[in-house]
């Protein structure tokens, strides 16, 4: 019995002394058309979709968010142009169906993930909203950067990375799906 207790104590001591591999959660950064952007509310991953505050993605793409006063669950994102260049997306909270108005035509689309309200903010799937406005979206796994637009390079994340560029919160998720697509109805 004494040998068993000594052996257990020895094993417990070894386990405590062995280094444990743990992967630190890196903060996710959002890069939109040439700049890292910050938000006061952390993006999050839900069903492998990066959800970001609506205003973060919209305003950094030069779009305007318009709330429907009669129904606060309806959101319109517009490029504010006139005539044939007018483009907008109309979506509802917790609904995957969106309406895209472009060049005088209306298309109904089904998003992979519905907009959601969290921490008193409306979150939208980054890839879907950016791609609806014609932007390229990619994911830099090594540097934990969601990239919207052209001109980003892997070395850029390391060169421009400083404490002011990092979002003030950790976010952990596996990846953005490179093959996400919207379904036309």
C-alpha positions as CSV (number, residue, x, y, z in Angstrom):
1,X,0.0,0.0,0.0
2,X,2.9,2.3,0.9
3,X,4.4,1.7,-2.6
4,X,1.2,2.5,-4.3
5,X,0.9,5.8,-2.5
6,X,4.5,6.7,-3.2
7,X,4.0,5.8,-6.9
8,X,0.9,7.9,-7.1
9,X,2.6,10.8,-5.5
10,X,5.5,10.5,-7.9
11,X,3.2,10.4,-10.9
12,X,1.3,13.4,-9.7
13,X,4.5,15.3,-9.2
14,X,5.6,14.4,-12.8
15,X,2.3,15.5,-14.2
16,X,2.6,18.9,-12.5
17,X,6.2,19.4,-13.8
18,X,5.5,18.4,-17.4
19,X,4.9,21.3,-19.7
20,X,1.4,21.5,-21.0
21,X,0.9,22.6,-24.6
22,X,-1.8,25.2,-24.9
23,X,-2.7,27.4,-27.8
24,X,-3.3,31.0,-26.9
25,X,-6.4,32.6,-28.4
26,X,-5.3,35.3,-30.8
27,X,-7.4,38.4,-31.3
28,X,-9.1,38.5,-34.7
29,X,-8.4,41.6,-36.7
30,X,-10.6,42.9,-39.5
31,X,-8.8,44.5,-42.5
32,X,-11.1,46.4,-44.9
33,X,-9.8,48.0,-48.1
34,X,-6.4,49.0,-46.9
35,X,-6.8,49.4,-43.1
36,X,-7.3,47.5,-40.0
37,X,-10.6,48.5,-38.4
38,X,-11.6,48.5,-34.7
39,X,-14.9,47.9,-33.0
40,X,-16.0,48.4,-29.5
41,X,-17.8,45.0,-29.7
42,X,-16.0,41.8,-30.5
43,X,-16.8,39.9,-33.7
44,X,-17.6,36.3,-33.1
45,X,-17.9,33.0,-34.9
46,X,-21.2,31.2,-35.2
47,X,-21.5,28.0,-37.3
48,X,-18.1,28.9,-38.8
49,X,-19.3,32.3,-39.9
50,X,-17.5,35.5,-38.8
51,X,-20.2,37.8,-37.4
52,X,-19.3,41.4,-37.2
53,X,-21.1,44.6,-36.1
54,X,-23.2,45.8,-39.0
55,X,-21.8,49.4,-38.9
56,X,-18.2,48.1,-38.8
57,X,-18.4,46.4,-42.2
58,X,-21.0,48.8,-43.8
59,X,-19.4,52.1,-43.0
60,X,-15.9,50.9,-43.8
61,X,-17.1,49.9,-47.2
62,X,-18.6,53.4,-47.6
63,X,-22.2,52.3,-47.2
64,X,-25.0,53.8,-45.1
65,X,-27.1,51.9,-42.7
66,X,-30.8,52.9,-42.7
67,X,-33.2,51.7,-40.0
68,X,-36.9,51.2,-40.8
69,X,-38.6,53.4,-38.2
70,X,-41.8,51.3,-38.4
71,X,-40.1,48.0,-38.0
72,X,-36.7,48.1,-36.2
73,X,-36.0,44.5,-37.3
74,X,-35.6,45.6,-40.9
75,X,-32.3,47.0,-42.0
76,X,-31.3,48.6,-45.3
77,X,-27.6,49.0,-46.3
78,X,-27.2,51.4,-49.2
79,X,-24.5,52.9,-51.3
80,X,-26.5,56.2,-51.4
81,X,-26.0,56.6,-55.2
82,X,-28.7,57.7,-57.5
83,X,-30.3,56.1,-60.6
84,X,-28.8,53.0,-62.2
85,X,-25.8,53.0,-59.7
86,X,-28.1,52.7,-56.7
87,X,-27.5,49.5,-54.7
88,X,-29.0,48.3,-51.5
89,X,-29.4,45.2,-49.3
90,X,-32.6,44.8,-47.2
91,X,-32.4,42.3,-44.4
92,X,-34.2,41.4,-41.2
93,X,-33.0,40.3,-37.8
94,X,-33.0,36.5,-37.5
95,X,-34.0,36.0,-41.2
96,X,-31.7,34.5,-43.8
97,X,-33.7,35.9,-46.7
98,X,-32.3,39.2,-48.0
99,X,-33.3,41.5,-50.9
100,X,-30.6,42.9,-53.2
101,X,-31.5,45.9,-55.3
102,X,-29.0,46.6,-58.1
103,X,-29.4,48.4,-61.4
104,X,-33.1,48.6,-61.0
105,X,-33.6,44.9,-60.4
106,X,-34.5,43.1,-57.2
107,X,-33.0,39.7,-56.3
108,X,-34.0,37.5,-53.4
109,X,-31.0,35.7,-51.8
110,X,-30.6,33.3,-48.9
111,X,-27.7,34.0,-46.6
112,X,-25.8,31.2,-44.9
113,X,-26.4,32.9,-41.6
114,X,-29.1,35.3,-40.4
115,X,-28.2,38.7,-38.9
116,X,-28.4,38.7,-35.1
117,X,-28.6,41.1,-32.2
118,X,-26.0,40.6,-29.5
119,X,-24.8,43.1,-26.9
120,X,-27.3,45.7,-28.2
121,X,-25.6,45.5,-31.7
122,X,-26.7,44.0,-35.0
123,X,-24.2,41.5,-36.2
124,X,-24.1,40.3,-39.8
125,X,-22.0,37.6,-41.6
126,X,-18.9,39.5,-42.8
127,X,-18.3,37.5,-46.0
128,X,-21.9,37.7,-47.2
129,X,-22.4,41.4,-46.7
130,X,-19.0,42.3,-48.2
131,X,-19.5,40.0,-51.2
132,X,-23.0,41.4,-51.9
133,X,-21.3,44.8,-52.4
134,X,-18.7,43.2,-54.7
135,X,-15.8,42.9,-52.4
136,X,-13.4,40.0,-52.2
137,X,-13.2,38.3,-48.8
138,X,-10.4,36.0,-47.5
139,X,-8.9,34.7,-44.3
140,X,-5.3,34.9,-43.1
141,X,-5.1,32.0,-40.7
142,X,-1.6,32.6,-39.6
143,X,-2.3,36.1,-38.5
144,X,-6.0,35.7,-37.6
145,X,-7.1,38.5,-40.0
146,X,-10.4,38.6,-41.9
147,X,-9.5,40.4,-45.1
148,X,-12.1,42.4,-47.1
149,X,-10.9,44.0,-50.4
150,X,-7.6,44.0,-52.4
151,X,-4.1,44.8,-51.4
152,X,-3.5,42.8,-48.3
153,X,-0.3,40.7,-48.0
154,X,0.8,38.3,-45.4
155,X,3.8,40.4,-44.4
156,X,1.6,43.4,-44.0
157,X,-0.1,42.0,-40.9
158,X,3.2,41.6,-39.1
159,X,4.6,45.0,-40.3
160,X,1.5,47.0,-39.3
161,X,0.7,45.0,-36.2
162,X,0.9,47.0,-33.0
163,X,-1.1,47.2,-29.9
164,X,-3.3,49.9,-31.4
165,X,-4.2,47.7,-34.3
166,X,-5.3,44.7,-32.3
167,X,-8.9,44.5,-31.2
168,X,-9.2,44.6,-27.4
169,X,-10.7,41.1,-27.1
170,X,-9.8,37.5,-28.0
171,X,-11.9,35.7,-30.5
172,X,-11.4,32.1,-31.4
173,X,-12.7,30.3,-34.4
174,X,-11.4,27.9,-37.1
175,X,-11.8,29.8,-40.4
176,X,-13.9,31.6,-42.8
177,X,-15.2,29.3,-45.5
178,X,-13.5,30.2,-48.8
179,X,-16.3,28.5,-50.7
180,X,-19.3,30.3,-49.1
181,X,-21.8,31.3,-51.7
182,X,-25.2,32.9,-51.7
183,X,-28.2,31.1,-53.1
184,X,-30.5,32.9,-55.4
185,X,-34.1,32.2,-55.0
